[in-house]
Every structure is written in C-alpha cells, then in structure tokens.
Amino acid sequence: MGLCGATVRFWLKRFNARGVSGLEEDMRSGRPPTYTAEERSAVITAALSRPSDLGLPFASWTLDRLVAHLSEQGVGMKRSRISEVLLAEGLKWRQEETWFGARVDPEFTRKRGRSSSSTPRRAKAASSSASTKWDRSPAKAIPASA
C-alpha cells in the first residue's frame, strides 16, 4: 500500500487495543467541514445535468451559471469552493464556450441578421515575374579571373 513502517505500527497498535472499531477514524482537531455531504452532492448532480433539461436558457454550464443556479436551490457555496468540489470529484471544468455546436435558440440566425461587412476582403497576391523553379541547382560563384 506504500505506507511507511510508523503508519503500519500505529494502526496495528490501535487494532490490538480496540479491535475492529479501532480502525475507524477518531475525531480530529481543527475546523469541521463547512459544507455537508448533501450540499457537495447537489453541486456534483447539478454540474452533471444538462441545463436545458432543467428548463434553463443555455446549453452548457459556466462556473458563474452554476453558482447562480445552486444559490436559487438553497446551496450558498462560493465559486472557488464549487470548483474545488468538482476537481475533487475528478471533473474538469471547461474554461470557455465556443461558437461551434448546436444553438439553444432556433431563431438565432434570423435574429442575428446578416454578417458584418466591415471586414475588408483580402487582396490577392500579385503574380511575380521571378522564376520559381525549385529544381534548379543554386548559382555558383565564378572567380573574377575567369
């Protein structure tokens, strides 16, 4: 298991003194957990669900959208803590949305209108009179006395 000898001896000593109940964790000093298991479970469940299935007007979660949704559900968890809970569960967060993929709004194209014509078209490259034959051998220097 990759444990050091001191750790193994500690647990053997507790087992010998208390039996099987000695293998359970004792209360530790320090601050108790801030969020309950139910709140962490609600974060994971919401993150794994599709927002459109919940009647929300977007196709994917952002961290800010998830914070807002959870606060409406009564889970007042900070953005950074939600990110920690998701990472601890092995979920990776997508940083940004792209313009690719299915649109949530089927009327998007009509509402958007025509694309902007403010971007000028690129000019075609001018043709060159220089020879571009690549199979020629490079020019050789000729001595001045020749």
Backbone as numpy.savetxt, mean C-alpha at the origin, in Angstrom:
# Nx Ny Nz CAx CAy CAz Cx Cy Cz
13.25 -23.85 17.60 12.43 -22.65 17.60 13.29 -21.39 17.60
14.57 -21.53 17.68 15.45 -20.38 17.63 15.48 -19.58 18.93
15.22 -20.23 20.07 15.21 -19.54 21.36 16.56 -19.72 22.04
16.92 -18.73 22.84 18.18 -18.86 23.59 17.95 -19.76 24.80
19.02 -20.26 25.36 18.94 -21.18 26.49 18.25 -20.58 27.70
18.45 -19.28 27.95 17.84 -18.63 29.11 16.32 -18.62 29.00
15.81 -18.40 27.80 14.36 -18.39 27.60 13.77 -19.78 27.82
14.43 -20.79 27.31 13.96 -22.17 27.48 13.94 -22.54 28.96
15.02 -22.19 29.68 15.07 -22.50 31.11 13.98 -21.76 31.89
13.69 -20.51 31.51 12.63 -19.73 32.17 11.29 -20.45 32.07
10.92 -20.89 30.84 9.62 -21.52 30.64 9.58 -22.92 31.27
10.68 -23.65 31.26 10.71 -24.95 31.93 10.52 -24.80 33.44
11.16 -23.79 34.01 11.01 -23.54 35.45 9.57 -23.20 35.79
8.90 -22.36 34.96 7.50 -22.02 35.22 6.60 -23.24 35.04
6.87 -24.05 34.05 6.06 -25.24 33.84 6.20 -26.20 35.02
7.42 -26.39 35.50 7.65 -27.29 36.63 6.99 -26.77 37.90
6.93 -25.45 38.07 6.33 -24.87 39.28 4.81 -24.83 39.21
4.23 -24.53 38.03 2.78 -24.29 37.93 2.04 -25.30 37.06
2.74 -26.11 36.35 2.08 -27.05 35.43 1.73 -26.33 34.12
0.71 -26.85 33.42 0.32 -26.29 32.12 -0.11 -24.83 32.25
-0.74 -24.44 33.35 -1.17 -23.05 33.52 0.02 -22.10 33.60
1.21 -22.60 33.91 2.41 -21.77 33.93 2.86 -21.32 32.56
2.35 -21.97 31.51 2.71 -21.58 30.14 1.89 -20.40 29.63
0.86 -19.99 30.36 0.07 -18.82 29.97 0.81 -17.56 30.37
0.59 -16.52 29.61 1.25 -15.24 29.88 0.71 -14.63 31.17
1.59 -14.06 31.97 1.18 -13.29 33.14 0.87 -11.87 32.71
0.18 -11.14 33.55 -0.06 -9.73 33.29 1.29 -9.02 33.24
1.44 -8.14 32.31 2.68 -7.41 32.17 2.50 -5.98 32.64
3.59 -5.37 33.02 3.51 -3.95 33.41 3.45 -3.11 32.14
3.03 -1.89 32.28 2.93 -1.00 31.13 1.49 -0.65 30.81
1.36 0.15 29.81 0.04 0.63 29.41 -0.78 -0.50 28.79
-2.04 -0.62 29.17 -2.88 -1.65 28.55 -3.20 -1.28 27.10
-3.60 -2.25 26.30 -3.92 -1.94 24.90 -5.01 -0.85 24.80
-4.79 0.07 23.88 -5.72 1.19 23.72 -7.00 0.76 23.01
-6.86 -0.09 22.01 -8.01 -0.51 21.21 -8.31 -1.98 21.47
-9.59 -2.28 21.52 -10.02 -3.65 21.78 -9.83 -4.52 20.54
-9.93 -5.82 20.76 -9.83 -6.76 19.64 -10.98 -6.54 18.66
-12.15 -6.16 19.17 -13.30 -5.90 18.30 -13.05 -4.70 17.40
-12.42 -3.65 17.95 -12.13 -2.47 17.13 -11.09 -2.80 16.06
-10.06 -3.55 16.41 -9.07 -3.95 15.41 -9.71 -4.85 14.34
-10.62 -5.71 14.77 -11.33 -6.57 13.82 -12.20 -5.75 12.87
-12.83 -4.70 13.39 -13.66 -3.83 12.55 -12.81 -3.12 11.50
-11.59 -2.73 11.86 -10.69 -2.08 10.90 -10.34 -3.04 9.78
-9.97 -4.25 10.14 -9.57 -5.24 9.13 -10.74 -5.62 8.24
-11.90 -5.82 8.85 -13.09 -6.18 8.08 -13.45 -5.08 7.08
-13.41 -3.82 7.53 -13.73 -2.71 6.64 -12.71 -2.59 5.51
-11.43 -2.75 5.84 -10.38 -2.62 4.82 -10.48 -3.72 3.76
-10.96 -4.90 4.15 -11.07 -6.00 3.19 -12.38 -5.97 2.40
-13.30 -5.10 2.80 -14.58 -5.01 2.07 -14.45 -4.03 0.91
-15.38 -4.13 -0.02 -15.43 -3.19 -1.14 -16.33 -2.03 -0.75
-15.85 -0.80 -0.87 -16.68 0.35 -0.49 -18.01 0.41 -1.24
-18.00 0.00 -2.52 -19.24 0.04 -3.30 -20.27 -0.93 -2.74
-19.83 -2.04 -2.12 -20.76 -2.99 -1.51 -21.40 -2.41 -0.26
-20.76 -1.43 0.33 -21.30 -0.77 1.53 -22.14 0.46 1.16
-22.34 0.68 -0.14 -23.13 1.82 -0.59 -22.36 3.12 -0.62
-21.04 3.06 -0.62 -20.22 4.26 -0.64 -19.89 4.63 -2.09
-19.71 5.92 -2.37 -19.57 6.37 -3.77 -18.16 6.29 -4.33
-17.34 5.37 -3.89 -16.01 5.21 -4.46 -15.68 3.73 -4.54
-14.71 3.40 -5.39 -14.41 2.00 -5.69 -13.32 1.40 -4.81
-12.47 2.23 -4.24 -11.39 1.69 -3.41 -11.16 2.58 -2.20
-10.57 1.98 -1.18 -10.30 2.71 0.05 -9.02 3.52 -0.06
-9.02 4.68 0.55 -7.79 5.37 0.90 -7.76 5.35 2.42
-6.65 5.68 2.99 -6.56 5.66 4.44 -7.51 6.69 5.06
-7.62 7.86 4.43 -8.53 8.89 4.94 -10.00 8.46 4.83
-10.35 7.81 3.74 -11.73 7.33 3.59 -12.05 6.27 4.63
-11.08 5.41 4.91 -11.27 4.36 5.90 -11.43 4.95 7.30
-10.65 5.97 7.63 -10.78 6.66 8.93 -12.17 7.26 9.07
-12.65 7.94 8.02 -13.97 8.56 8.06 -15.07 7.52 8.21
-14.97 6.44 7.46 -15.99 5.38 7.52 -16.02 4.75 8.91
-14.85 4.45 9.46 -14.80 3.82 10.78 -15.30 4.74 11.88
-15.04 6.04 11.75 -15.55 6.97 12.77 -17.07 7.05 12.72
-17.66 6.91 11.52 -19.12 6.85 11.41 -19.67 5.58 12.05
-18.86 4.52 12.05 -19.27 3.25 12.65 -18.99 3.19 14.15
-18.41 4.27 14.71 -18.14 4.33 16.14 -16.75 3.87 16.54
-15.87 3.67 15.57 -14.49 3.29 15.87 -13.63 4.52 15.66
-13.30 5.20 16.73 -12.50 6.42 16.65 -11.02 6.12 16.75
-10.45 5.64 15.66 -9.04 5.25 15.66 -8.26 6.20 14.77
-7.07 6.57 15.21 -6.24 7.49 14.44 -5.75 6.83 13.16
-5.44 7.67 12.19 -4.98 7.23 10.88 -3.71 6.38 11.00
-2.77 6.83 11.81 -1.51 6.10 11.95 -1.73 4.74 12.60
-2.65 4.67 13.55 -2.92 3.40 14.23 -3.61 2.42 13.28
-4.52 2.92 12.45 -5.18 2.05 11.46 -4.13 1.45 10.53
-3.19 2.28 10.11 -2.13 1.79 9.24 -1.31 0.71 9.95
-1.01 0.90 11.23 -0.26 -0.10 12.00 -1.04 -1.41 12.12
-2.35 -1.32 12.37 -3.18 -2.52 12.49 -3.17 -3.30 11.18
-3.30 -2.59 10.06 -3.31 -3.26 8.76 -1.96 -3.91 8.46
-0.87 -3.21 8.76 0.46 -3.77 8.52 0.72 -4.99 9.41
0.26 -4.92 10.66 0.43 -6.06 11.58 -0.34 -7.28 11.08
-1.43 -7.05 10.35 -2.23 -8.14 9.82 -1.67 -8.64 8.49
-0.62 -7.99 7.98 0.00 -8.40 6.73 -0.63 -7.78 5.51
-1.41 -6.73 5.70 -2.05 -6.05 4.57 -1.20 -4.86 4.15
-0.92 -4.77 2.87 -0.14 -3.65 2.36 -1.09 -2.60 1.82
-0.73 -1.36 2.02 -1.59 -0.26 1.62 -1.17 0.28 0.28
-2.13 0.51 -0.61 -1.85 1.12 -1.89 -1.77 2.63 -1.67
-0.71 3.25 -2.15 -0.45 4.65 -1.85 -1.30 5.62 -2.65
-1.57 5.30 -3.90 -2.33 6.25 -4.70 -3.24 5.54 -5.67
-4.25 6.25 -6.08 -5.17 5.71 -7.07 -4.71 6.11 -8.46
-5.10 5.36 -9.46 -4.73 5.71 -10.82 -6.00 5.99 -11.61
-5.82 6.45 -12.81 -6.97 6.75 -13.68 -7.42 5.51 -14.44
-6.70 4.42 -14.27 -7.04 3.21 -15.01 -8.07 2.39 -14.25
-8.78 1.55 -14.98 -9.75 0.68 -14.33 -11.17 1.19 -14.53
-12.10 0.49 -13.96 -13.52 0.82 -14.12 -13.87 2.06 -13.31
-14.71 2.88 -13.87 -15.17 4.07 -13.20 -16.40 3.73 -12.37
-16.51 4.38 -11.22 -17.68 4.18 -10.38 -18.89 4.85 -11.02
-18.67 6.03 -11.58 -19.75 6.80 -12.18 -19.89 6.44 -13.66
-20.98 5.79 -14.08 -21.12 5.43 -15.49 -21.29 6.64 -16.40
-21.63 7.80 -15.86 -21.82 9.02 -16.65 -20.55 9.87 -16.69
-19.40 9.31 -16.25 -18.17 10.09 -16.14 -17.78 10.73 -17.47
-17.81 9.96 -18.56 -17.37 10.49 -19.85 -18.24 11.66 -20.29
-19.55 11.56 -20.11 -20.45 12.65 -20.50 -20.21 13.89 -19.63
-20.04 13.68 -18.33 -19.84 14.81 -17.42 -18.48 15.48 -17.64
-17.47 14.69 -17.97 -16.13 15.23 -18.17 -16.07 16.13 -19.38
-16.80 15.76 -20.42 -16.77 16.56 -21.64 -15.56 16.18 -22.48
-15.29 17.03 -23.46 -14.16 16.77 -24.35 -12.84 16.98 -23.63
-11.83 16.28 -24.08 -10.50 16.45 -23.51 -9.98 17.84 -23.85
-9.12 18.35 -23.01 -8.56 19.68 -23.21 -7.67 19.70 -24.44
-7.79 20.76 -25.22 -6.94 20.91 -26.40 -5.82 21.91 -26.11
-5.56 22.19 -24.84 -4.54 23.17 -24.50 -3.13 22.64 -24.66
-2.97 21.35 -24.75 -1.65 20.78 -24.95 -1.34 20.76 -26.43
-0.28 21.48 -26.85 0.02 21.53 -28.30 0.54 20.18 -28.78
0.28 19.92 -30.06 0.78 18.68 -30.65 2.29 18.79 -30.85
2.96 17.66 -30.76 4.40 17.65 -30.97 4.70 17.75 -32.46
5.70 18.55 -32.79 6.09 18.69 -34.19 6.86 17.45 -34.61
6.70 17.06 -35.88 7.44 15.92 -36.39 8.90 16.31 -36.53
9.76 15.34 -36.33 11.20 15.60 -36.46 11.53 15.88 -37.92
12.40 16.86 -38.14 12.81 17.20 -39.51 13.69 16.09 -40.04
13.53 15.83 -41.33 14.37 14.79 -41.92 15.78 15.34 -42.09
16.75 14.47 -42.00 18.16 14.88 -42.06 18.74 14.43 -43.38
19.64 15.26 -43.94 20.31 14.88 -45.18 21.56 14.06 -44.91
21.93 13.96 -43.63 23.13 13.19 -43.28 22.85 11.71 -43.49
23.87 11.01 -43.90 23.74 9.59 -44.12 23.66 8.87 -42.77
22.76 7.94 -42.68 22.61 7.21 -41.42 22.85 5.73 -41.61
23.72 5.39 -42.53 24.03 3.98 -42.74 24.96 3.55 -41.62
24.52 2.59 -40.85 25.28 2.15 -39.69 26.27 1.05 -40.02
26.14 0.49 -41.22 27.02 -0.63 -41.54 28.36 -0.18 -42.11
28.58 1.11 -42.29 29.86 1.60 -42.80 30.92 1.51 -41.73
32.14 1.27 -42.12 33.23 1.28 -41.14 33.57 2.73 -40.83
34.03 3.00 -39.60 34.35 4.39 -39.24 35.50 4.94 -40.07
35.53 6.26 -40.23 36.58 6.91 -41.02 37.92 6.74 -40.34
38.96 6.56 -41.13 40.30 6.38 -40.59 41.11 7.63 -40.86
42.00 7.92 -39.93 42.87 9.08 -40.09 43.94 8.78 -41.15
44.24 9.77 -42.00 45.25 9.62 -43.05 46.41 10.54 -42.67
47.63 10.06 -42.69 48.76 10.91 -42.35 48.85 12.10 -43.28
49.31 13.25 -42.81 49.40 14.48 -43.59 50.40 14.35 -44.72
51.36 13.49 -44.62 52.36 13.34 -45.67 51.82 12.58 -46.87
50.70 11.94 -46.76 50.18 11.13 -47.86 49.52 11.93 -48.90
